[in-house]
Amino acid sequence: MAAEELILVDASDRELGVGEKMQVHRAGALHRAFSVFVFDGRGRLLMQKRAPAKYHSAGLWSNTACGHPRPGEATKAAARRRLREEMGFDCELREAFQFLYRAELDGALVEHEYDHVFVGTYEGDPAPDPSEVEEWRWVSMGELRRGLREEPHLYSRWLKLAVEGEHWRGPAAGGAGDAPLYKSKGRAEGMSKAATRDDKLEKLREIVKAVDICMLTTVDERGGLHSRPMSNNRDVEFDGDLWFFTYGSSHKVDEVNRVSKVNASFADVDGQVYASLSGDAELVRDRAKIEELWKPQLKAWFPDGVDTPDIALLKVTVERAEYWDGSQSWVAHAVGLVSSLIKGEPAQLGENEKLDLK
């Protein structure tokens, strides 16, 4: 098989010649490349885990597809070719932006790329080539940003550089500030029409699980509102109830005993997702439940563990919830913005949904 050649470019993406693929990566020569980001109707990104046999960054999670155009091949055509080769499907792509980066990789290789970023939408499961892709999954952008922040070693270098770079935002038409670079089908059509109750509840679970510390608001003895930070024990799957460890003789328990109505507010500023949950609170001293929900990190507040005197649980039975998700506002003018301009409608900056859990 003939050696694969890459297109060498300057810092303005002007072609300078060609070079053999492995020699280019050993020398760290600047070359043309592309990255593909495909989203579903819920605004989730299709990610792939690179196969173990890949020549670099094997076993790392990355965007939907990536690669290099061949000499004489249009970059967009190359992006669609690699999408078919790696993930087993094709969809319309639009170029969102370009960025230049240099990253030292394993095996004494260097990625030095002028990267063209393409975005598209797709509904359904991919059929990846196992020699290219070990695993795949759909993830929300909030979940991806948390992963990049907390476990960056699990992700490709170019994915981290792309998602965290300022190039993911662009001026709105007419120069009116930041505009959404991508708008998923759910946002374009109105999430309240498209999403089922289960969809909304699943989104709420994602937000609650993502945020460890929330603000719990009770009603004090004078009828005013009293808020304090509380760990919501996020390893516990949210099923309509929130559980907080507390001391049974605490002031907040006194307030709940007088007025059971409370609110818990969650904010993931980095992920741009927020939620407000309201319902009724009650004190629970069930030893079995305390042991079930106990986590070792709670010893910072309860030094004797589950045997700490006066340890108890505050259970909040959620009646109503509302959430806001602006995590998709960064991706590309390319997909939904054109439609909104044609229709003369304002672009949606995020998703806002209400849920009745009674």
N, C-alpha and C positions, 0 to 999 in steps of 0.2 A: 504494500500500500504506500502511495506517495506521501512524503512528509507534508504535514499540514502547515500552510503558510498564513501568517497574520499580516494585517495592514499596519505599517508603521506610520505614525502621525506626529505633528508638532503640537504645541499646547493650544492651538486653535483648531485642531482636528484636520489640518491640511495634510494630505498624503505625502509621505516621503519615500515610500518604497515598501518592500515586503521582507519578512524574516521568518525563518523556521520556528515553529511554535516553542519548542523547548529551549532553543538558543535565546529567543526573545525573553522568556521568563527567567533564564539564568542571568542574563545581562541586565534585566530590569528596564528594557527599552520601552518607551511609550508606544502603545498600540491601541487600535480602535476595538471597542467591546460594547456589549449591550447587557442590560438586566431587564427581566420581564417580571412584572407584578400583576397577578390576576386576582380579582376579587369576585365574591359571590354577591347575591342580592342583599345579604345582610351586612355587607361591607367587610367581610372577613377575607384575609389574605390567604391564598393557597401557598403553603410552604413545602419545601422538599428537604429531606435529609440526604446529603450527598452520599453516594455509594462508597463502600470501603475501598474499591479499586481505583477511585479517582486519583489523578496524578498530584493533586494538592487539595487541602481542606477536606479530606475524606471524613465522613461521619459527622460533619457539621450541618446544622440547619441553615437554610438559605432561602432566598426568594424563589418564585415559581420556576424560573429558568434563567440561564445566562449563557454567554458564549461570545464568539468572535465572528464577524462577517468574513467571508472568503474574499480574496482579491477579485474585484469586479462585481461583487454581490452587494445589492442594496442592504443597508443595515436593518430596515424593517422586515424585509423578506427573510433575512438571516434569523431575526428574532422569532418569527413564526415557524421557521424550519426547526430551530432548536426546541421550541415549545412542543412541536409534534414529536420530535425525536426523544426528548426527555420525559414528557408527561403524557404523550399519547392522545392529545386533542389539539384543536386549532380554534382560535377565536380572533376577532378583529382587534388590532392593537393600534394605539395612538401614542406618539412620542410625547412625553411630558416635559423632560428637561435633560440636560447633560451635566456631568460633573467629572472632574479629574482627580485621581487619587493614586497614591503609591503605598503599598503594604508589603512588608517582608513576611513570607510564608514559610511553611515547613519544607524540608528538602532543599534548602538553600535557593529557593525560588522567590521571585519578586513579581507581584502584580503591579504594573504601572500602566493604568488604563485611562483612556478618554471614554467614559461610560455613557452610552445613550440609554435612558430609562424609558421603557414602554409600559403602558398599563392597558388592561382589558378586563372584561367581565365574562364569567362562565358559570353555568349552573350544572351540577352533576359531579360525578367522581372521575378523576383522571385514571389513565391506564399506563402508568409509568414503565419505562424500560428498567428492569432490575440492575442492569449494568451501569445505569446512570443514577438511579434513585433507590435508596434503601427504604425510606418511609415517606409518607406525606400526611398533611393535616391542614385544616382550615383554622386560622387563629384571628382573634380580634386584634386591632392595632394596639389597644391598651395592654392586652396580654403580651404581645410581642415586645413592646417597650419595657415592660416589667422584666421580661426574660433577658433582654439586652442589658438592662441595668443590674440585675441580680446575678446572672450567670452568663456573662459575655463570652466565656470560653466555649460555649455550646454553639455559637453562631459564626458564620463566615465574616471575615473582616469587612468585605465590601458592603454587606447588608447593614452592619452597624454604622459604617460611615455614611451610607445613603440615608437611612432612616433618621439618624440623629443630626444630619446636616441641614443648614438653613435653606438649601436649594429646594427643599420639599414644600416651601411656601412661595407664592408668587403674587405680584400685584394684580388687583382686580381690574376688570375692564374699566378704562377711564382713570386708572391710577388711584382707586379709592381704598387702598390698603390691602390687607390679606384677603384672599378669596379661597374657597375650597378648591383644591386641585383634583379631587375625585369625589364623586357623589354616587353612592350605590343605588341600585334600583329601589330598595326599600325607602330611601330618603327621597328620591325623585318622585315616587308615586304617593308618598305619604305612609309612614310606617303604621299609623293607626288603622289603615285599611288593609294592609298586607299582613301584618303580624297577628298571629293567634295569641291567645292567653298564655299558652305554653312557651311561645317564643319570648314573650315579655318576661315571664317568670324566670326563664333560663338566663336572660340578660341581667335580671336583678341578681340572680345567684352569682354571676360572674363579677358584678360590681362589689357585692358584699364580701366575696372571697378574696378580692384583690386588695381590700383596705383593712388593715388590722385595727387601727385606732379610729373610732368614730366619735361623734359628739352626741351624748345622751342628754336629752332635755326633759326635765320634770317640772311640776308646778309646786312652788314653795308655799309656805304657810300664809304668805300675804297675797297669794294669787298671782305672783310674778313667775317668770320663767327662769329656770336655773339649769345651766348646761355645764357638763364636764366631760373630759376625754375618757373613753372606756375602750378596752380591748374587747373586740367582739368574738375572740377565739375563732379566727377565720378558717381553721382547719375543719370546723364543723359545717357540714353541708346545710345550707339554708333551705328549710322546707316550709317556711311561713312563720317560724319562731326564731327569735334571737335569744342567745344565752350569754349572760355576763356573770363572771365571778365577782362576788362582793362580800362584805361583812354584813351579817344580819342586823347589826345594831347601827349601821351607817345612816347618815342624814338622808341620803337619797331614798333609802328604804322607808324612812319615816314619811317622806314626801309621797312616795308611791302608795303607802297605806292610806293616806288622806285622799289623794287624787291619782287614780291608776293610769290616766292617759299620759303617754310619753311620746317622744319623737327621737329617732336615731338618724343622724345625717352622716353620709359617707362622701368623701372627696378624694379622688385620685387625680391630683393636679397634673402630674406628668402624662397620665393616660387620657386626661380630659374627659373623665366620666364622674358623675355625681348621682347620689340617690338620697331620697328622704322617705323614711318609713315611720309610720305612726300606728299606735295600737295601745293595748292595755298591758301593764306590767304587774307581776306578782312575785312574791318571794317563794323560793323553793329550797327546802332543806333535805331533799332526797339524797341519801348517801350514795346510792347506786348511780344516780345521775351525775353527781359530783365526780365520782371515780371515772365514769364513762367519758366525761368532757375534759378531765384534767390533762394539762400539758405541762411538761417540766419547766418551761420558761415562766410559768405563773408563780414559781417560788420567789421571784423578785418581790411579789406583793404578799404572798402567803408562805412564809418561811418554813412552816411545818407541813407543807403539802396539803393533802386532803385531810390531815389531822389537825390543821390549824384551827384553834378555837374560834367559833362564831362564823366559820366559812359557810357560804351559802351561794345560791344562784338567783339571779334576777332574770326571770323569763318574760320576754315581750312577745305577746301574740299579735302579730302584725295584721292590721285591718286594711290599711291603704298604703300604697307606695307610689312614688313618682321618681323617674330617673331621667337624666340628661346625658347623652353620649355625643361628644364632639370629636371623638378620636379619629374620624375619617376626614377631617377638614384639611389634611395636608397632602393628599396624594395627587391628583392630577386634574387640571382643567379639562383633560382630554375626554373623559367618558360622559359625565352627566351635565357638565356646565354648558356645552353647546346646545343641548336640548332645552335647558332653562332659558337661554338667551333667545332661541327661536320662538319659544312660547311667550316670551315677555314676562316670565315669572322670576321672582327673586330666587337665587340659589339657596338651598337649605344648608345651614351651617351645622346641623346635627340632628339628633333624634331625641324627642321628648315624649315620654309615654307615661300614662297613669294606669294603675292596676288595683283592682278591688279584690282583696283576698278573703273577705268575709264569707 
